[in-house]
Amino acid sequence: MTILFPLPKDARNDPLKWNADWEVFIDSNFAQPNSPALCFNIGLEALRDSQNGLKDKLEDYQTFVSRTCAIQCCLTCEALDHFADDDFENKWMLAGPEERGKHILGALAAVCSKARNLHNARAYCPEIRLMSLSRDGKAFLSLLKSVMLEDASFIPSEPKSVPNAAWDAFSGIRQKSSSATDEERITLATILIMRTKLISLVVHSTMRSFFGKEAPPLTVERVDQKPQRGRPRAELIEAVGSKAAKARMKEEKAGAMDMYREQLDVCSYAGCAKTAPNRSVRFSRCTRCAKIERSVLYCSRECQRADWNGPHKAICGKTLNFDIVSAAVEHPTHGPSSRSHIGLPVDSFKRSIPLVHQVTQLNLNPTVDYFLHSSSKKVPFTFPANACCRYLFRLYRELAMTTGASGQVAHMAHLLCLMFASDRAVAEDDREGITPDIIVEQLGREYEVEELRKLVGIAQELQDEDELHRPVGLRNAPLELWEYDDKLFNLSGTRVTFGPAVGPPVDGFTRSPELTGQVNDLIDWPDADYFFINKDKENIQWDYGAGTYLQKAFRAAREAAMTTGSAQHVATMAHFLCISFSGLDTQNETGVSPKTIVAQMGREFRMNNVRELVLQAQRDQQADPLRRPPLFWDAPLDVWEAEDQQRHWSHLVVTFD
């Protein structure tokens, strides 16, 4: 079976041509769903044609796995920071296909030019097609998230693979076969790990390129034997002719030599991967492995001990078969095992990116109970070590972070809110502006619980009903423990309350009588988002749905407008109210229209140009690549898409006819 892959050297010399060759090559030879079987047969034939094929594959497999785990840990840490601090998701979507494509192609070419096995692994990865990834920004983000770990505080023993219907079906059938040989089993396992490794490297390199950073270090371990030129195989001569076959072999040899010259001695411990360019540092070798002519290098005794406690113990000095090397991957310890370490998700719970960030930070800082976010900084919060509340909180935290159960999230949030509402638990200078409102908003986002404020309110009602005013979790605690905690935190004298619907004016802003009336109505009716006087002089209450992102975004704009009088926030709020009432059915039902809205808000905010502000906001929406109203510009992409799909905000236009 002779299939001529594109040449790795073209990835360096002419990435555009190289990618075009690959696209044609994939379409011609690896059309799904048959591509897994073809890839498998090619890999199996190559293994059987190689002098030490099975031995080499078995020796390399555990290294491939551990290196891929380390790559995913590193990319997850960096991605969490970019999502949290740099608004990566929105910036990527707004970049446009050409800009996205530039970074993707650069990453593809850089990674695939490093090693032939990575280069040819592109045949296993239908997900990394340049056109589809650059045209559809969401596809790349989805691919990135698919290889991000659920906890980046340690390097796991198994990497996170990318689901693919064709590969999952093929591997499922092959792995059930009781008659599969070691050659067949290691061929499939190597294909699957190289597929995961290539995707992980490409998305990591793309993300770094997007933020102007150098590609992540990619080291190719040195092999002792230089590539040999050899003679063209009969199948190659038959496929392309003698002259072309010789030219092809010459090009392949030159490319292989370029790669060989870049190979390095690399520390075998995945958590280190220190290199020795040109063998400038002499690494020690595992003695038992060296006796059977297997090269396992370490830069220090510490790394050798760490690798021994990880996967190396299972294979050290042994003649390998597939059962041994797969056991080395499947059964080592899974990271830290201390009582303070938060476990991995269970029961199909999928952590949000903010929650993965929280879990990772807590596992890296095990004495901290939670990281809260004020407007300006990250604030670590820790209960006193001997407080019963701390034990209870950590119990809630473990269940919430591993199952996502909304009840556990609510009890955890209620305890945190009590701490920041108490006059004893947190010193005033340490609060950093954190309030129960901020805590509930943060945890609601992390655990994706929309009605968390309501659930915390229920937890507070249950505390109020208790004769000792104990939070629910402390009702069964021994009385002396409750009294100790109550003395520390004044829990019996503390209630969680949330701020008024609208805060007081700031920065010298004074409210008109009309706006004061609106604010008073909103405080009296906290479920309402706005009150309108319709054409029949009736008072109409309007809301966007309790706990929804839409309501949170609108209320944030409303708060800014009503406390500062900011024209920008008045425009954002007025524009969104106008498109909410742009449909004739809504206007006929309520008697409220864009015309009545701008007239009312002009009086409330003492502005004569509300109509012009709304029209400018409409133009801003039309200029946005996703046609998002300004109210949604800071929304996570998936939130915007869900809202737009449900209510078609991108198609609504404000008119004053």
VOGU-3710 file (C-alpha; in Angstrom, 3 decimals, decimal comma):
1> mtilfplpkd> 0,000/0,000/0,000  1,755/3,164/-1,204  0,282/6,528/-0,247  2,577/9,523/-0,646  2,124/11,989/2,195  2,988/15,667/1,632  6,587/16,427/2,591  7,323/17,888/6,054  9,973/20,257/4,657  7,271/22,092/2,668
11> arndplkwna> 5,667/23,090/5,975  8,720/25,286/6,599  9,439/26,432/3,066  5,932/27,134/1,766  3,188/26,669/4,384  0,353/27,732/2,053  1,337/25,202/-0,622  1,955/22,555/2,009  -1,480/23,079/3,525  -3,154/23,035/0,099
21> dwevfidsnf> -1,370/19,750/-0,653  -2,623/18,331/2,639  -6,214/19,411/2,007  -6,196/17,693/-1,402  -4,414/14,668/0,070  -7,014/14,247/2,821  -9,943/14,671/0,433  -8,426/12,136/-1,972  -7,329/9,448/0,473  -8,955/9,850/3,871
31> aqpnspalcf> -12,635/10,552/3,318  -14,627/9,745/6,443  -15,897/7,308/7,649  -13,327/5,015/6,006  -10,237/6,972/7,026  -9,653/5,264/10,426  -9,372/1,843/8,806  -7,013/3,154/6,117  -4,835/4,994/8,652  -4,694/1,861/10,781
41> niglealrds> -3,653/-0,347/7,866  -0,941/2,113/6,790  0,407/2,280/10,338  0,348/-1,480/10,755  2,169/-2,013/7,464  4,832/0,543/8,412  5,368/-1,172/11,764  5,783/-4,567/10,121  8,180/-3,172/7,502  10,432/-1,633/10,164
51> qnglkdkled> 13,309/-3,665/11,580  12,431/-2,929/15,229  8,898/-1,680/14,641  7,055/-3,341/17,502  9,873/-2,836/20,020  10,210/0,865/19,144  6,457/1,497/19,280  6,116/-0,163/22,668  9,058/1,791/24,094  7,782/5,111/22,729
61> yqtfvsrtca> 4,145/4,778/23,747  4,377/5,695/27,415  6,560/8,710/26,539  4,002/9,906/23,995  1,263/9,648/26,604  3,133/11,408/29,416  4,345/14,200/27,108  0,806/14,754/25,819  -0,504/14,979/29,389  2,131/17,615/30,172
71> iqccltceal> 1,238/19,570/27,017  -2,449/19,608/27,963  -1,679/20,718/31,514  0,404/23,625/30,228  -2,099/24,722/27,580  -4,956/24,544/30,105  -3,139/26,835/32,552  -2,446/29,379/29,819  -5,930/29,161/28,319  -7,588/29,688/31,705
81> dhfadddfen> -5,640/32,920/32,147  -6,477/34,137/28,627  -10,178/33,355/29,032  -10,325/34,993/32,473  -8,065/38,015/31,970  -7,848/38,717/28,228  -11,415/38,134/26,960  -9,995/35,512/24,589  -13,335/34,116/23,436  -14,757/37,406/22,219
91> kwmlagpeer> -11,461/38,628/20,766  -11,050/35,422/18,771  -14,584/35,614/17,372  -14,141/39,254/16,373  -10,743/38,672/14,740  -12,190/37,516/11,413  -11,345/34,485/9,225  -8,175/35,942/7,708  -6,639/36,857/11,051  -7,625/33,542/12,626
101> gkhilgalaa> -6,322/31,618/9,618  -2,918/33,283/9,851  -2,398/32,018/13,385  -3,798/28,543/12,692  -1,646/27,995/9,589  1,468/29,208/11,378  0,815/26,801/14,234  0,074/23,869/11,934  3,226/24,399/9,894  5,461/24,921/12,934
111> vcskarnlhn> 4,248/21,804/14,738  4,143/19,489/11,721  7,630/20,463/10,562  9,179/19,195/13,805  8,735/15,448/13,451  7,475/13,054/10,808  5,128/11,220/13,173  3,444/14,512/14,096  3,372/15,564/10,461  1,695/12,379/9,250
121> araycpeirl> -0,679/12,392/12,229  -2,550/15,152/10,438  -4,239/12,360/8,480  -5,845/11,254/11,769  -7,245/14,717/12,547  -10,155/15,820/10,342  -10,809/18,534/12,949  -7,770/20,598/11,942  -8,784/21,754/8,488  -7,594/25,328/7,975
131> mslsrdgkaf> -10,646/26,598/6,121  -13,226/25,333/8,602  -11,291/26,413/11,699  -10,561/29,915/10,409  -14,018/30,497/8,970  -15,844/29,252/12,062  -14,253/30,805/15,134  -16,480/28,768/17,388  -15,087/25,516/15,926  -11,569/26,399/17,062
141> lsllksvmle> -12,732/27,420/20,543  -14,639/24,158/20,845  -11,539/22,217/19,788  -9,417/24,091/22,331  -11,883/23,430/25,143  -12,052/19,745/24,194  -8,380/19,255/25,174  -8,444/21,455/28,290  -8,199/19,507/31,540  -10,786/19,634/34,317
151> dasfipsepk> -7,993/20,464/36,777  -4,637/21,901/35,723  -2,981/21,772/39,144  -1,154/18,541/38,269  -0,145/16,507/35,227  -2,636/13,647/34,845  -1,747/10,099/33,853  -4,073/10,042/30,860  -4,684/12,872/28,385  -8,078/14,169/27,396
161> svpnaawdaf> -8,938/12,908/23,918  -11,081/14,683/21,321  -14,349/12,893/20,534  -14,747/11,916/16,880  -17,561/9,672/15,675  -15,520/7,763/13,087  -12,474/7,205/15,287  -14,565/6,382/18,355  -16,540/3,772/16,419  -13,447/2,217/14,832
171> sgirqksssa> -11,414/2,066/18,043  -14,404/0,713/19,953  -14,684/-2,223/17,563  -10,942/-2,910/17,467  -10,514/-2,734/21,239  -13,243/-5,336/21,755  -11,394/-7,845/19,608  -9,981/-10,659/21,732  -7,742/-11,865/18,901  -5,869/-8,579/18,306
181> tdeeritlat> -2,087/-8,928/18,265  0,306/-6,617/20,097  1,234/-5,132/16,724  -2,394/-4,225/16,061  -3,053/-2,939/19,572  0,016/-0,694/19,742  -0,629/0,601/16,215  -4,117/1,777/17,162  -3,014/3,140/20,547  -0,176/5,101/18,933
191> ilimrtklis> -2,493/6,575/16,308  -4,944/7,724/18,984  -2,290/9,325/21,191  -0,593/11,043/18,238  -3,980/12,378/17,157  -4,518/13,855/20,626  -0,974/15,199/20,820  -1,123/16,956/17,446  -4,476/18,618/18,140  -3,255/19,763/21,567
201> lvvhstmrsf> -0,043/21,225/20,145  -1,801/23,013/17,286  -4,458/24,709/19,433  -1,840/25,671/22,035  0,483/27,166/19,414  -2,417/28,982/17,750  -3,527/30,562/21,011  -0,013/31,712/21,855  0,453/33,155/18,369  -2,821/35,060/18,714
211> fgkeappltv> -1,471/36,816/21,815  1,899/37,554/20,224  3,799/34,868/22,125  6,353/32,410/20,845  5,214/28,877/20,137  5,368/26,567/23,159  8,591/24,565/23,335  8,318/21,368/21,325  11,251/19,044/21,774  11,898/15,956/19,695
221> ervdqkpqrg> 13,950/13,385/21,554  17,228/12,271/20,054  17,531/8,833/18,504  20,956/7,284/18,209  20,711/6,281/14,563  20,808/8,841/11,749  18,261/8,480/8,928  19,566/6,275/6,133  18,897/7,056/2,511  18,130/3,549/1,348
231> rpraelieav> 16,669/2,540/-1,956  13,181/3,345/-3,222  10,766/0,534/-2,526  9,279/-1,346/-5,456  5,800/-0,087/-4,556  7,019/3,531/-4,710  8,698/3,002/-8,085  5,554/1,353/-9,385  3,415/4,240/-8,133  5,433/7,219/-9,436
241> gskaakarmk> 8,213/5,824/-11,637  11,923/5,266/-10,979  13,118/8,840/-11,498  10,386/10,411/-9,379  10,860/7,755/-6,706  14,575/8,551/-6,393  13,832/12,286/-6,196  11,207/11,639/-3,532  13,597/9,543/-1,462  16,250/12,243/-1,720
251> eekagamdmy> 13,801/14,895/-0,480  12,631/12,682/2,350  16,227/11,999/3,416  17,061/15,729/3,405  13,973/16,538/5,454  14,700/13,724/7,882  18,257/14,983/8,371  16,947/18,487/9,138  14,687/17,013/11,797  17,485/14,814/13,151
261> reqldvcsya> 19,780/17,818/13,618  17,105/19,462/15,787  16,656/16,462/18,065  17,707/16,898/21,686  18,435/14,871/24,762  15,309/15,344/26,899  14,647/14,520/30,536  12,182/11,622/30,542  10,116/12,949/33,458  7,057/14,589/31,905
271> gcaktapnrs> 6,900/17,238/34,593  10,349/18,517/33,620  11,246/17,940/29,940  14,576/19,795/30,388  16,757/19,557/27,292  20,480/19,377/26,539  21,161/20,993/23,127  24,110/19,385/21,339  24,487/17,168/24,410  25,915/20,159/26,276
281> vrfsrctrca> 24,838/18,537/29,556  25,312/14,852/30,195  22,061/13,354/31,474  22,088/10,227/33,604  20,518/7,060/32,236  18,203/4,571/33,881  20,622/1,683/34,483  18,075/-1,119/34,253  16,698/0,198/30,969  20,184/0,770/29,546
291> kiersvlycs> 20,965/-2,929/30,050  18,258/-3,796/27,533  19,353/-0,979/25,173  16,488/1,367/26,022  17,388/5,042/26,394  15,698/6,698/29,392  17,399/9,959/30,433  17,077/12,160/33,528  18,500/15,581/34,301  18,496/14,944/38,071
301> recqradwng> 17,849/12,336/40,733  14,709/14,247/41,737  13,225/13,797/38,265  14,201/10,128/38,225  12,451/9,555/41,562  9,367/11,454/40,407  9,154/9,411/37,203  9,613/6,194/39,174  6,646/7,113/41,366  4,679/7,800/38,193
311> phkaicgktl> 4,565/5,590/35,108  8,185/4,420/34,735  8,102/1,821/37,501  5,721/-0,356/35,469  8,091/-0,639/32,492  11,568/-0,213/33,992  14,009/-2,817/32,704  11,243/-5,053/31,384  10,790/-6,635/28,004  7,637/-4,885/26,915
321> nfdivsaave> 4,317/-6,029/25,565  1,142/-4,035/25,078  -0,394/-5,074/28,403  2,623/-3,722/30,287  2,813/-0,349/28,511  -0,944/0,219/28,664  -0,977/-0,630/32,380  1,722/1,998/32,883  -0,728/4,552/31,505  -3,990/3,323/32,980
331> hpthgpssrs> -3,062/2,571/36,574  -0,565/5,073/38,036  -1,545/7,524/40,746  -3,782/10,354/39,561  -2,095/13,405/40,976  -2,228/14,609/44,571  -4,219/12,538/47,026  -4,303/14,855/50,054  -7,619/15,458/51,784  -7,608/19,085/50,692
341> higlpvdsfk> -7,329/18,182/47,005  -10,569/18,616/45,032  -11,493/15,587/42,950  -12,394/15,319/39,276  -15,994/15,701/38,036  -18,344/12,718/38,287  -21,676/11,708/36,776  -20,980/13,497/33,463  -20,715/16,896/35,152  -18,824/19,327/32,913
351> rsiplvhqvt> -17,043/22,192/34,642  -17,249/25,674/33,163  -13,972/27,393/32,330  -14,308/29,783/35,332  -14,853/26,764/37,584  -11,827/24,909/36,159  -9,828/28,054/36,933  -11,161/28,109/40,507  -10,464/24,396/41,081  -6,951/24,672/39,687
361> qlnlnptvdy> -6,108/27,652/41,890  -7,514/25,959/45,001  -5,560/22,766/44,372  -2,390/24,797/43,881  -3,145/26,685/47,125  -4,651/24,011/49,410  -4,848/26,215/52,512  -7,246/28,630/50,760  -10,964/27,834/50,956  -12,130/29,988/48,019
371> flhssskkvp> -10,910/32,696/45,663  -13,357/35,576/45,356  -13,120/38,310/42,751  -13,643/41,963/43,542  -13,681/44,577/40,821  -9,924/45,017/41,089  -8,298/41,848/42,423  -8,531/38,184/43,348  -9,142/37,738/47,079  -8,244/34,444/48,827
381> ftfpanaccr> -10,654/33,612/51,649  -9,910/31,085/54,394  -11,967/30,025/57,413  -10,161/29,563/60,729  -8,602/26,095/60,692  -10,543/24,741/63,681  -13,959/26,169/62,776  -16,784/23,713/62,149  -17,877/26,057/59,352  -14,680/25,277/57,502
391> ylfrlyrela> -15,308/21,542/57,550  -18,899/22,116/56,423  -17,874/24,553/53,691  -15,265/22,176/52,279  -17,808/19,370/52,232  -20,198/21,558/50,219  -17,304/22,679/48,010  -16,214/19,137/47,146  -19,753/18,087/46,232  -20,445/21,266/44,271
401> mttgasgqva> -17,194/21,086/42,315  -17,470/17,402/41,454  -21,225/17,121/40,794  -22,406/20,674/40,088  -25,420/20,069/42,368  -27,235/23,398/42,719  -28,247/22,687/46,328  -24,622/22,268/47,402  -23,672/25,407/45,473  -26,421/27,337/47,269
411> hmahllclmf> -25,342/26,195/50,754  -21,705/26,981/49,953  -22,650/30,416/48,605  -24,823/31,080/51,671  -21,916/30,353/54,028  -19,610/32,652/52,057  -22,246/35,382/52,041  -22,669/35,027/55,818  -18,933/35,495/56,300  -18,930/38,752/54,328
421> asdravaedd> -22,163/39,958/55,937  -20,938/39,283/59,481  -19,378/42,033/61,557  -16,795/39,571/62,946  -15,843/37,052/60,241  -13,953/39,324/57,832  -12,194/42,517/58,867  -13,367/45,618/57,028  -9,927/46,215/55,523  -9,892/42,667/54,099
431> regitpdiiv> -13,265/42,786/52,340  -11,947/44,440/49,144  -15,467/45,566/48,289  -16,833/42,011/48,188  -20,527/41,760/49,035  -23,124/38,963/48,969  -24,258/40,314/45,576  -20,748/39,879/44,153  -20,366/36,402/45,679  -23,651/35,146/44,241
441> eqlgreyeve> -22,902/36,609/40,818  -19,462/34,943/40,740  -20,615/31,514/41,907  -23,641/31,632/39,629  -21,274/32,121/36,697  -18,825/29,429/37,828  -21,450/26,732/38,419  -23,890/28,004/35,768  -26,736/28,185/38,301  -29,056/30,914/37,037
451> elrklvgiaq> -31,261/31,342/40,127  -28,529/31,188/42,761  -29,666/34,402/44,453  -33,099/32,845/44,941  -31,586/29,606/46,298  -29,381/31,518/48,745  -32,494/33,391/49,851  -34,170/30,060/50,595  -31,121/28,952/52,611  -31,405/32,192/54,583
461> elqdedelhr> -35,106/31,563/55,245  -34,239/28,118/56,608  -31,658/29,708/58,909  -34,251/32,245/60,079  -36,669/29,428/60,958  -34,168/27,714/63,260  -34,590/28,630/66,931  -30,841/29,165/67,317  -30,544/30,817/63,887  -28,145/28,155/62,645
471> pvglrnaple> -27,379/27,611/58,956  -28,839/24,317/57,735  -25,564/22,395/57,776  -24,813/23,298/61,404  -28,128/22,131/62,855  -26,765/18,650/63,506  -23,406/19,829/64,814  -22,673/19,299/68,524  -23,881/22,311/70,495  -20,399/23,234/71,699
481> lweyddklfn> -19,130/23,393/68,096  -22,037/25,604/67,069  -21,412/27,910/70,021  -17,706/28,109/69,154  -18,440/29,113/65,553  -21,166/31,513/66,596  -18,746/33,244/68,941  -16,222/33,540/66,087  -18,581/34,725/63,354  -21,767/35,993/65,083
491> lsgtrvtfgp> -23,838/33,724/62,830  -26,890/33,960/65,072  -26,858/37,734/64,619  -26,156/37,773/60,870  -28,507/37,612/57,876  -27,645/37,552/54,194  -29,341/40,393/52,364  -28,761/41,670/48,871  -28,393/45,256/47,793  -31,357/47,325/46,646
501> avgppvdgft> -32,489/47,109/43,033  -30,751/50,428/42,357  -28,013/52,110/44,373  -27,781/55,801/45,355  -26,509/58,497/42,942  -22,742/59,089/42,788  -20,282/61,653/41,420  -22,665/64,580/41,906  -25,445/63,127/39,755  -28,933/64,225/40,844
511> rspeltgqvn> -32,061/62,369/39,809  -35,111/64,001/38,335  -38,439/63,491/40,140  -39,466/61,118/37,338  -36,300/59,025/37,724  -36,660/59,022/41,517  -40,158/57,599/41,081  -38,827/54,917/38,726  -36,099/53,957/41,218  -38,553/53,779/44,118
521> dlidwpdady> -40,845/51,507/42,104  -37,926/49,219/41,260  -36,883/49,016/44,923  -40,457/48,196/45,952  -40,770/45,607/43,167  -37,297/43,995/42,906  -38,434/41,425/40,326  -39,184/44,200/37,815  -36,548/45,490/35,401  -38,378/48,668/34,314
531> ffinkdkeni> -41,720/50,433/34,622  -43,346/52,219/31,673  -46,234/54,612/31,342  -48,006/53,533/28,162  -50,066/55,624/25,770  -53,155/55,034/27,931  -51,323/56,300/31,052  -51,200/52,799/32,515  -48,219/51,570/34,560  -46,595/48,588/32,770
541> qwdygagtyl> -44,103/46,334/34,589  -41,386/44,743/32,407  -38,799/42,073/33,221  -36,329/39,915/31,278  -36,566/36,730/33,355  -35,203/36,097/36,831  -31,545/35,130/37,021  -30,912/35,150/33,272  -27,775/36,625/31,745  -29,988/39,048/29,851
551> qkafraarea> -31,438/40,384/33,083  -27,989/40,676/34,676  -26,624/42,606/31,692  -29,623/44,917/31,547  -29,522/45,584/35,288  -25,806/46,378/35,112  -26,502/49,022/32,448  -29,504/50,261/34,428  -27,443/50,567/37,619  -24,744/52,574/35,846
561> amttgsaqhv> -27,287/54,835/34,144  -29,370/55,487/37,258  -26,431/56,112/39,590  -24,206/58,199/37,282  -26,497/59,511/34,536  -23,945/58,263/31,974  -25,195/58,930/28,434  -23,454/55,758/27,216  -25,326/53,546/29,656  -28,600/55,374/29,072
571> atmahflcis> -28,118/54,708/25,347  -27,318/51,013/25,897  -30,335/50,547/28,146  -32,733/52,608/26,013  -31,661/50,901/22,788  -32,237/47,457/24,220  -35,618/48,416/25,634  -36,557/49,806/22,222  -35,642/46,624/20,334  -37,491/44,630/23,007
581> fsgldtqnet> -40,614/46,587/22,074  -39,935/46,717/18,327  -42,473/44,003/17,504  -45,994/45,146/16,677  -47,539/42,397/18,800  -45,657/43,599/21,888  -46,591/47,216/21,176  -50,260/46,374/20,711  -50,321/44,225/23,847  -48,608/46,727/26,158
591> gvspktivaq> -49,189/50,107/24,561  -45,428/50,706/24,855  -43,325/51,497/21,762  -39,829/52,842/20,984  -41,389/56,284/20,618  -42,970/56,242/24,111  -39,778/54,743/25,620  -37,420/57,488/24,401  -39,916/60,170/25,431  -40,215/58,742/28,957
601> mgrefrmnnv> -36,469/58,214/29,408  -35,754/61,686/28,065  -37,829/63,079/30,913  -36,346/60,729/33,516  -32,711/61,459/32,616  -33,258/65,083/31,513  -31,885/64,311/28,046  -33,202/65,731/24,786  -31,174/63,379/22,587  -32,235/59,912/23,751
611> relvlqaqrd> -33,663/59,160/20,301  -30,336/60,057/18,632  -28,452/57,954/21,200  -30,671/54,975/20,425  -30,169/55,360/16,669  -26,395/55,523/17,164  -26,548/52,341/19,260  -28,530/50,785/16,405  -25,772/51,716/13,948  -23,193/50,255/16,329
621> qqadplrrpp> -25,151/47,002/16,392  -25,290/46,834/12,590  -21,527/47,432/12,395  -20,772/44,610/14,827  -19,649/41,404/13,011  -22,187/39,361/14,979  -24,851/42,120/14,942  -24,942/42,160/18,724  -26,711/44,979/20,546  -24,204/46,914/22,711
631> lfwdapldvw> -25,791/45,313/25,786  -24,328/41,964/24,645  -20,819/43,075/23,718  -19,331/41,688/26,937  -21,417/38,497/26,909  -19,736/35,095/26,541  -20,134/33,882/22,992  -22,240/30,842/23,851  -24,608/33,004/25,905  -25,065/35,429/23,021
641> eaedqqrhws> -25,676/32,636/20,524  -28,267/30,984/22,762  -30,092/34,277/23,335  -29,972/35,190/19,653  -31,238/31,791/18,592  -34,147/32,066/20,999  -35,139/35,721/20,489  -33,412/36,781/17,235  -31,881/39,961/18,672  -29,503/40,266/15,698
651> hlvvtfd> -32,471/40,728/13,340  -34,363/43,354/15,344  -34,235/46,990/14,242  -35,489/50,057/16,096  -37,832/52,319/14,139  -39,806/55,335/15,308  -42,536/55,292/12,631
//
